[in-house]
Amino acid sequence: MPENLEIIKRSFDISLYEMNLHFNSDELKSYLSKIQMSKEETVLTTYYTDDNIILDPNLRFFKEFIFFHITIFSQKILNKDKFVIHNSWFQAYKKENYHNVHVHNCNENSYSLIFYIDATSDSSVTNFFIPGFPYTPAIMKSVIAEKNKLVFFPGYLPHQVPPNKDEQRIIFSANFEVSN
């Protein structure tokens, strides 16, 4: 065996970051009551009608809130100075609505977020799996859907929402890339 054999360990970050925040969602819910969400698969969403809804001028107050927290996450956790939102959307889950296992992005510096606008104790959790699922063991982390909770995660993490048990689960989600 050669003496100069170099062994390099590579690892992936599969951390989830949760923040419970204070946000008055009345203005946001008023906005949501006026827009059309399309029925896609088993949920109502704005994803296919406006793929970057956070840029809507009527959401300036919400954009400032979200951008403030992305900035904190990017700088304090990732040690990155810049971010770019690639897409953003709202999603509403009625009773028995669900979202199958999916990923958002597989680029190294791509992250996603979920902000729970409304939820009750009957709202479905969001289940996260290790990369490679379903071809890897089903190690899972469940995030409880709670009003005003913000969750950041690498865009490559497989996740799903099992069938919902209430009429109140509404989320905002976005994909963004960080850089220096």
CYANA upper distance limits for C-alpha pairs under 8 A (distance plus 0.5 A):
  1 MET  CA      5 LEU  CA      8.36
 13 ASP  CA    154 PRO  CA      7.94
 14 ILE  CA    130 ILE  CA      7.65
 14 ILE  CA    153 PHE  CA      7.96
 14 ILE  CA    154 PRO  CA      7.26
 14 ILE  CA    157 LEU  CA      7.66
 15 SER  CA    153 PHE  CA      7.09
 15 SER  CA    154 PRO  CA      8.12
 16 LEU  CA    151 VAL  CA      7.37
 16 LEU  CA    152 PHE  CA      6.44
 16 LEU  CA    153 PHE  CA      5.46
 16 LEU  CA    154 PRO  CA      8.27
 17 TYR  CA    151 VAL  CA      5.97
 17 TYR  CA    152 PHE  CA      5.57
 17 TYR  CA    153 PHE  CA      7.02
 18 GLU  CA    149 LYS  CA      7.36
 18 GLU  CA    150 LEU  CA      6.20
 18 GLU  CA    151 VAL  CA      4.99
 18 GLU  CA    152 PHE  CA      7.10
 19 MET  CA    149 LYS  CA      6.14
 19 MET  CA    150 LEU  CA      5.60
 19 MET  CA    151 VAL  CA      6.91
 20 ASN  CA    148 ASN  CA      6.51
 20 ASN  CA    149 LYS  CA      4.97
 20 ASN  CA    150 LEU  CA      6.85
 21 LEU  CA    148 ASN  CA      5.88
 21 LEU  CA    149 LYS  CA      6.50
 21 LEU  CA    150 LEU  CA      7.73
 22 HIS  CA    148 ASN  CA      6.88
 23 PHE  CA    148 ASN  CA      6.78
 25 SER  CA     29 LYS  CA      6.47
 25 SER  CA    117 ILE  CA      7.24
 26 ASP  CA     30 SER  CA      6.67
 27 GLU  CA     31 TYR  CA      6.79
 28 LEU  CA     32 LEU  CA      6.72
 28 LEU  CA     59 LEU  CA      8.29
 28 LEU  CA     62 PHE  CA      7.91
 29 LYS  CA     33 SER  CA      6.63
 30 SER  CA     34 LYS  CA      7.25
 31 TYR  CA     35 ILE  CA      7.25
 31 TYR  CA     58 ASN  CA      8.37
 32 LEU  CA     36 GLN  CA      8.46
 36 GLN  CA     46 THR  CA      7.90
 37 MET  CA     44 LEU  CA      5.91
 37 MET  CA     45 THR  CA      5.40
 37 MET  CA     46 THR  CA      5.55
 37 MET  CA     49 THR  CA      8.39
 37 MET  CA     91 GLN  CA      8.39
 38 SER  CA     44 LEU  CA      5.86
 38 SER  CA     45 THR  CA      5.93
 38 SER  CA     46 THR  CA      6.85
 38 SER  CA     48 TYR  CA      8.09
 38 SER  CA     49 THR  CA      8.00
 39 LYS  CA     43 VAL  CA      6.26
 39 LYS  CA     44 LEU  CA      5.04
 39 LYS  CA     45 THR  CA      6.98
 40 GLU  CA     44 LEU  CA      6.65
 40 GLU  CA     45 THR  CA      7.30
 42 THR  CA     97 ASN  CA      5.69
 42 THR  CA     98 TYR  CA      6.37
 42 THR  CA     99 HIS  CA      7.25
 43 VAL  CA     91 GLN  CA      7.35
 43 VAL  CA     92 ALA  CA      6.72
 43 VAL  CA     93 TYR  CA      5.99
 43 VAL  CA     94 LYS  CA      7.84
 43 VAL  CA     97 ASN  CA      6.23
 43 VAL  CA     98 TYR  CA      7.17
 43 VAL  CA     99 HIS  CA      7.72
 44 LEU  CA     91 GLN  CA      6.09
 44 LEU  CA     92 ALA  CA      5.59
 44 LEU  CA     93 TYR  CA      7.01
 45 THR  CA     89 TRP  CA      7.49
 45 THR  CA     90 PHE  CA      6.16
 45 THR  CA     91 GLN  CA      4.86
 45 THR  CA     92 ALA  CA      6.89
 46 THR  CA     50 ASP  CA      6.25
 46 THR  CA     51 ASP  CA      7.66
 46 THR  CA     53 ILE  CA      8.12
 46 THR  CA     89 TRP  CA      5.88
 46 THR  CA     90 PHE  CA      6.03
 46 THR  CA     91 GLN  CA      7.18
 47 TYR  CA     51 ASP  CA      5.43
 47 TYR  CA     52 ASN  CA      8.19
 47 TYR  CA     88 SER  CA      7.62
 47 TYR  CA     89 TRP  CA      5.54
 47 TYR  CA     90 PHE  CA      7.53
 47 TYR  CA     91 GLN  CA      8.45
 50 ASP  CA     89 TRP  CA      7.77
 51 ASP  CA     87 ASN  CA      5.88
 51 ASP  CA     88 SER  CA      6.40
 51 ASP  CA     89 TRP  CA      6.86
 52 ASN  CA     85 ILE  CA      8.48
 52 ASN  CA     86 HIS  CA      7.57
 52 ASN  CA     87 ASN  CA      4.88
 52 ASN  CA     88 SER  CA      4.94
 52 ASN  CA     89 TRP  CA      6.80
 53 ILE  CA     87 ASN  CA      8.07
 53 ILE  CA     88 SER  CA      6.11
 53 ILE  CA     89 TRP  CA      6.11
 53 ILE  CA     90 PHE  CA      8.44
 54 ILE  CA     59 LEU  CA      6.81
 54 ILE  CA     60 ARG  CA      8.33
 54 ILE  CA     62 PHE  CA      8.17
 54 ILE  CA     63 LYS  CA      6.33
 54 ILE  CA     88 SER  CA      6.59
 54 ILE  CA     89 TRP  CA      7.83
 55 LEU  CA     59 LEU  CA      7.61
 55 LEU  CA     60 ARG  CA      8.14
 55 LEU  CA     63 LYS  CA      7.90
 56 ASP  CA     60 ARG  CA      7.75
 59 LEU  CA     63 LYS  CA      6.46
 60 ARG  CA     64 GLU  CA      6.67
 61 PHE  CA     65 PHE  CA      7.01
 62 PHE  CA     66 ILE  CA      6.67
 63 LYS  CA     67 PHE  CA      6.35
 64 GLU  CA     68 PHE  CA      6.45
 65 PHE  CA     69 HIS  CA      7.13
 66 ILE  CA     70 ILE  CA      6.71
 67 PHE  CA     71 THR  CA      6.50
 68 PHE  CA     72 ILE  CA      6.95
 69 HIS  CA     73 PHE  CA      6.65
 70 ILE  CA     74 SER  CA      6.41
 70 ILE  CA     83 PHE  CA      8.46
 71 THR  CA     75 GLN  CA      6.52
 71 THR  CA     81 ASP  CA      8.20
 71 THR  CA     82 LYS  CA      8.24
 71 THR  CA     83 PHE  CA      8.15
 72 ILE  CA     76 LYS  CA      6.18
 72 ILE  CA     77 ILE  CA      8.21
 73 PHE  CA     77 ILE  CA      5.81
 73 PHE  CA     78 LEU  CA      7.27
 74 SER  CA     78 LEU  CA      5.47
 74 SER  CA     79 ASN  CA      6.59
 74 SER  CA     80 LYS  CA      5.75
 74 SER  CA     81 ASP  CA      7.11
 74 SER  CA     82 LYS  CA      7.93
 74 SER  CA     83 PHE  CA      7.95
 74 SER  CA    178 VAL  CA      7.39
 75 GLN  CA     79 ASN  CA      5.04
 75 GLN  CA     80 LYS  CA      5.54
 75 GLN  CA     81 ASP  CA      6.24
 80 LYS  CA    178 VAL  CA      6.74
 80 LYS  CA    179 SER  CA      5.97
 80 LYS  CA    180 ASN  CA      5.56
 81 ASP  CA    178 VAL  CA      7.96
 81 ASP  CA    179 SER  CA      6.81
 81 ASP  CA    180 ASN  CA      5.41
 82 LYS  CA    178 VAL  CA      6.10
 82 LYS  CA    179 SER  CA      5.67
 82 LYS  CA    180 ASN  CA      6.17
 83 PHE  CA    176 PHE  CA      6.96
 83 PHE  CA    177 GLU  CA      5.91
 83 PHE  CA    178 VAL  CA      4.78
 83 PHE  CA    179 SER  CA      6.67
 84 VAL  CA    176 PHE  CA      5.86
 84 VAL  CA    177 GLU  CA      5.87
 84 VAL  CA    178 VAL  CA      7.15
 85 ILE  CA    174 ALA  CA      7.51
 85 ILE  CA    175 ASN  CA      6.42
 85 ILE  CA    176 PHE  CA      4.71
 85 ILE  CA    177 GLU  CA      7.13
 86 HIS  CA    174 ALA  CA      8.04
 86 HIS  CA    175 ASN  CA      6.15
 86 HIS  CA    176 PHE  CA      5.90
 86 HIS  CA    177 GLU  CA      7.89
 87 ASN  CA    174 ALA  CA      6.13
 87 ASN  CA    175 ASN  CA      6.01
 87 ASN  CA    176 PHE  CA      7.79
 88 SER  CA    172 PHE  CA      7.87
 88 SER  CA    173 SER  CA      6.09
 88 SER  CA    174 ALA  CA      4.53
 88 SER  CA    175 ASN  CA      6.92
 89 TRP  CA    172 PHE  CA      6.31
 89 TRP  CA    173 SER  CA      6.03
 89 TRP  CA    174 ALA  CA      6.95
 90 PHE  CA    170 ILE  CA      7.78
 90 PHE  CA    171 ILE  CA      6.21
 90 PHE  CA    172 PHE  CA      4.95
 90 PHE  CA    173 SER  CA      6.81
 91 GLN  CA    170 ILE  CA      6.26
 91 GLN  CA    171 ILE  CA      5.83
 91 GLN  CA    172 PHE  CA      6.88
 91 GLN  CA    173 SER  CA      8.31
 92 ALA  CA    168 GLN  CA      8.12
 92 ALA  CA    169 ARG  CA      6.41
 92 ALA  CA    170 ILE  CA      4.90
 92 ALA  CA    171 ILE  CA      6.98
 93 TYR  CA     97 ASN  CA      5.86
 93 TYR  CA     98 TYR  CA      7.61
 93 TYR  CA    164 ASN  CA      7.25
 93 TYR  CA    167 GLU  CA      7.09
 93 TYR  CA    168 GLN  CA      7.47
 93 TYR  CA    169 ARG  CA      5.75
 93 TYR  CA    170 ILE  CA      6.79
 94 LYS  CA    164 ASN  CA      7.29
 94 LYS  CA    165 LYS  CA      8.39
 94 LYS  CA    166 ASP  CA      6.88
 94 LYS  CA    167 GLU  CA      4.97
 94 LYS  CA    168 GLN  CA      7.38
 94 LYS  CA    169 ARG  CA      7.61
 95 LYS  CA    163 PRO  CA      7.90
 95 LYS  CA    164 ASN  CA      5.74
 95 LYS  CA    165 LYS  CA      5.65
 95 LYS  CA    166 ASP  CA      5.48
 95 LYS  CA    167 GLU  CA      5.83
 96 GLU  CA    163 PRO  CA      5.03
 96 GLU  CA    164 ASN  CA      5.15
 96 GLU  CA    165 LYS  CA      6.51
 96 GLU  CA    166 ASP  CA      8.34
 97 ASN  CA    162 PRO  CA      8.31
 97 ASN  CA    163 PRO  CA      5.73
 97 ASN  CA    164 ASN  CA      5.92
 98 TYR  CA    160 GLN  CA      8.27
 98 TYR  CA    161 VAL  CA      5.75
 98 TYR  CA    162 PRO  CA      5.59
 98 TYR  CA    163 PRO  CA      5.03
 98 TYR  CA    164 ASN  CA      6.69
 99 HIS  CA    160 GLN  CA      6.03
 99 HIS  CA    161 VAL  CA      5.40
 99 HIS  CA    162 PRO  CA      7.14
 99 HIS  CA    163 PRO  CA      8.37
100 ASN  CA    159 HIS  CA      8.32
100 ASN  CA    160 GLN  CA      5.69
100 ASN  CA    161 VAL  CA      7.09
100 ASN  CA    162 PRO  CA      8.06
101 VAL  CA    158 PRO  CA      6.56
101 VAL  CA    159 HIS  CA      5.64
101 VAL  CA    160 GLN  CA      4.93
101 VAL  CA    161 VAL  CA      8.19
102 HIS  CA    158 PRO  CA      5.76
102 HIS  CA    159 HIS  CA      6.17
102 HIS  CA    160 GLN  CA      7.04
103 VAL  CA    155 GLY  CA      6.78
103 VAL  CA    156 TYR  CA      5.87
103 VAL  CA    157 LEU  CA      6.31
103 VAL  CA    158 PRO  CA      5.30
103 VAL  CA    159 HIS  CA      7.06
104 HIS  CA    112 SER  CA      7.69
104 HIS  CA    155 GLY  CA      5.46
104 HIS  CA    156 TYR  CA      6.65
104 HIS  CA    157 LEU  CA      8.29
104 HIS  CA    175 ASN  CA      7.67
105 ASN  CA    110 SER  CA      6.94
105 ASN  CA    111 TYR  CA      8.13
105 ASN  CA    155 GLY  CA      5.16
105 ASN  CA    156 TYR  CA      5.75
105 ASN  CA    175 ASN  CA      8.28
106 CYS  CA    110 SER  CA      7.56
106 CYS  CA    155 GLY  CA      6.61
106 CYS  CA    156 TYR  CA      5.13
107 ASN  CA    155 GLY  CA      8.08
107 ASN  CA    156 TYR  CA      7.92
109 ASN  CA    154 PRO  CA      8.48
109 ASN  CA    177 GLU  CA      6.01
109 ASN  CA    178 VAL  CA      6.10
109 ASN  CA    179 SER  CA      7.77
110 SER  CA    154 PRO  CA      6.78
110 SER  CA    155 GLY  CA      6.06
110 SER  CA    156 TYR  CA      8.44
110 SER  CA    175 ASN  CA      7.53
110 SER  CA    176 PHE  CA      6.21
110 SER  CA    177 GLU  CA      4.87
110 SER  CA    178 VAL  CA      7.09
111 TYR  CA    152 PHE  CA      7.47
111 TYR  CA    153 PHE  CA      6.19
111 TYR  CA    154 PRO  CA      4.88
111 TYR  CA    155 GLY  CA      5.01
111 TYR  CA    156 TYR  CA      8.43
111 TYR  CA    175 ASN  CA      6.29
111 TYR  CA    176 PHE  CA      5.91
111 TYR  CA    177 GLU  CA      6.60
111 TYR  CA    178 VAL  CA      8.27
112 SER  CA    152 PHE  CA      6.30
112 SER  CA    153 PHE  CA      5.97
112 SER  CA    154 PRO  CA      6.56
112 SER  CA    155 GLY  CA      5.61
112 SER  CA    173 SER  CA      7.66
112 SER  CA    174 ALA  CA      6.05
112 SER  CA    175 ASN  CA      4.86
112 SER  CA    176 PHE  CA      6.63
113 LEU  CA    150 LEU  CA      7.47
113 LEU  CA    151 VAL  CA      5.89
113 LEU  CA    152 PHE  CA      4.96
113 LEU  CA    153 PHE  CA      6.81
113 LEU  CA    173 SER  CA      5.92
113 LEU  CA    174 ALA  CA      5.93
113 LEU  CA    175 ASN  CA      7.15
114 ILE  CA    150 LEU  CA      6.24
114 ILE  CA    151 VAL  CA      5.69
114 ILE  CA    152 PHE  CA      7.24
114 ILE  CA    171 ILE  CA      7.01
114 ILE  CA    172 PHE  CA      6.24
114 ILE  CA    173 SER  CA      5.05
114 ILE  CA    174 ALA  CA      7.46
115 PHE  CA    148 ASN  CA      7.03
115 PHE  CA    149 LYS  CA      6.25
115 PHE  CA    150 LEU  CA      4.93
115 PHE  CA    151 VAL  CA      6.95
115 PHE  CA    171 ILE  CA      6.04
115 PHE  CA    172 PHE  CA      5.57
115 PHE  CA    173 SER  CA      6.82
116 TYR  CA    145 ALA  CA      6.93
116 TYR  CA    146 GLU  CA      6.67
116 TYR  CA    147 LYS  CA      5.67
116 TYR  CA    148 ASN  CA      5.89
116 TYR  CA    149 LYS  CA      5.94
116 TYR  CA    150 LEU  CA      7.07
116 TYR  CA    169 ARG  CA      8.09
116 TYR  CA    170 ILE  CA      6.72
116 TYR  CA    171 ILE  CA      5.04
116 TYR  CA    172 PHE  CA      7.03
117 ILE  CA    147 LYS  CA      5.92
117 ILE  CA    148 ASN  CA      6.24
117 ILE  CA    149 LYS  CA      8.38
117 ILE  CA    169 ARG  CA      8.17
117 ILE  CA    170 ILE  CA      5.93
117 ILE  CA    171 ILE  CA      5.72
117 ILE  CA    172 PHE  CA      7.38
118 ASP  CA    146 GLU  CA      7.67
118 ASP  CA    147 LYS  CA      5.30
118 ASP  CA    148 ASN  CA      7.87
118 ASP  CA    168 GLN  CA      6.45
118 ASP  CA    169 ARG  CA      5.91
118 ASP  CA    170 ILE  CA      5.58
118 ASP  CA    171 ILE  CA      7.46
119 ALA  CA    123 SER  CA      6.07
119 ALA  CA    145 ALA  CA      6.49
119 ALA  CA    146 GLU  CA      5.95
119 ALA  CA    147 LYS  CA      5.73
119 ALA  CA    168 GLN  CA      5.89
119 ALA  CA    169 ARG  CA      5.10
119 ALA  CA    170 ILE  CA      7.18
120 THR  CA    145 ALA  CA      8.01
120 THR  CA    146 GLU  CA      7.30
120 THR  CA    147 LYS  CA      8.03
120 THR  CA    166 ASP  CA      7.93
120 THR  CA    168 GLN  CA      7.23
120 THR  CA    169 ARG  CA      7.75
121 SER  CA    145 ALA  CA      8.32
121 SER  CA    146 GLU  CA      8.22
122 ASP  CA    164 ASN  CA      7.94
122 ASP  CA    165 LYS  CA      5.82
122 ASP  CA    166 ASP  CA      6.13
123 SER  CA    145 ALA  CA      6.70
123 SER  CA    164 ASN  CA      6.18
123 SER  CA    165 LYS  CA      6.22
123 SER  CA    166 ASP  CA      6.17
123 SER  CA    168 GLN  CA      7.61
123 SER  CA    169 ARG  CA      6.22
124 SER  CA    144 ILE  CA      7.88
124 SER  CA    145 ALA  CA      6.99
124 SER  CA    161 VAL  CA      6.88
124 SER  CA    162 PRO  CA      6.65
124 SER  CA    163 PRO  CA      7.11
124 SER  CA    164 ASN  CA      5.28
124 SER  CA    165 LYS  CA      7.08
124 SER  CA    169 ARG  CA      8.15
125 VAL  CA    142 SER  CA      6.58
125 VAL  CA    143 VAL  CA      5.98
125 VAL  CA    144 ILE  CA      5.17
125 VAL  CA    145 ALA  CA      5.78
125 VAL  CA    161 VAL  CA      6.75
125 VAL  CA    162 PRO  CA      7.66
126 THR  CA    142 SER  CA      6.13
126 THR  CA    143 VAL  CA      5.67
126 THR  CA    144 ILE  CA      7.17
126 THR  CA    145 ALA  CA      7.54
126 THR  CA    159 HIS  CA      7.28
126 THR  CA    160 GLN  CA      6.29
126 THR  CA    161 VAL  CA      5.40
126 THR  CA    162 PRO  CA      7.96
127 ASN  CA    140 MET  CA      6.86
127 ASN  CA    141 LYS  CA      6.26
127 ASN  CA    142 SER  CA      4.91
127 ASN  CA    143 VAL  CA      6.87
127 ASN  CA    159 HIS  CA      5.84
127 ASN  CA    160 GLN  CA      5.81
127 ASN  CA    161 VAL  CA      6.78
127 ASN  CA    162 PRO  CA      8.41
128 PHE  CA    140 MET  CA      5.88
128 PHE  CA    141 LYS  CA      5.63
128 PHE  CA    142 SER  CA      6.69
128 PHE  CA    143 VAL  CA      8.37
128 PHE  CA    157 LEU  CA      7.19
128 PHE  CA    158 PRO  CA      6.38
128 PHE  CA    159 HIS  CA      4.78
128 PHE  CA    160 GLN  CA      7.24
129 PHE  CA    133 PHE  CA      6.77
129 PHE  CA    138 ALA  CA      6.86
129 PHE  CA    139 ILE  CA      6.18
129 PHE  CA    140 MET  CA      5.14
129 PHE  CA    141 LYS  CA      7.12
129 PHE  CA    157 LEU  CA      6.98
129 PHE  CA    158 PRO  CA      5.84
129 PHE  CA    159 HIS  CA      6.47
130 ILE  CA    136 THR  CA      8.00
130 ILE  CA    137 PRO  CA      8.38
130 ILE  CA    138 ALA  CA      7.77
130 ILE  CA    139 ILE  CA      6.65
130 ILE  CA    140 MET  CA      7.48
130 ILE  CA    157 LEU  CA      6.90
130 ILE  CA    158 PRO  CA      7.27
131 PRO  CA    136 THR  CA      8.13
131 PRO  CA    156 TYR  CA      7.34
131 PRO  CA    157 LEU  CA      6.08
131 PRO  CA    158 PRO  CA      6.78
132 GLY  CA    136 THR  CA      5.95
132 GLY  CA    158 PRO  CA      8.25
133 PHE  CA    137 PRO  CA      7.34
133 PHE  CA    138 ALA  CA      7.09
133 PHE  CA    158 PRO  CA      7.18
134 PRO  CA    138 ALA  CA      7.40
145 ALA  CA    149 LYS  CA      7.89
145 ALA  CA    169 ARG  CA      8.31
153 PHE  CA    157 LEU  CA      7.70
155 GLY  CA    175 ASN  CA      7.68
164 ASN  CA    169 ARG  CA      8.30
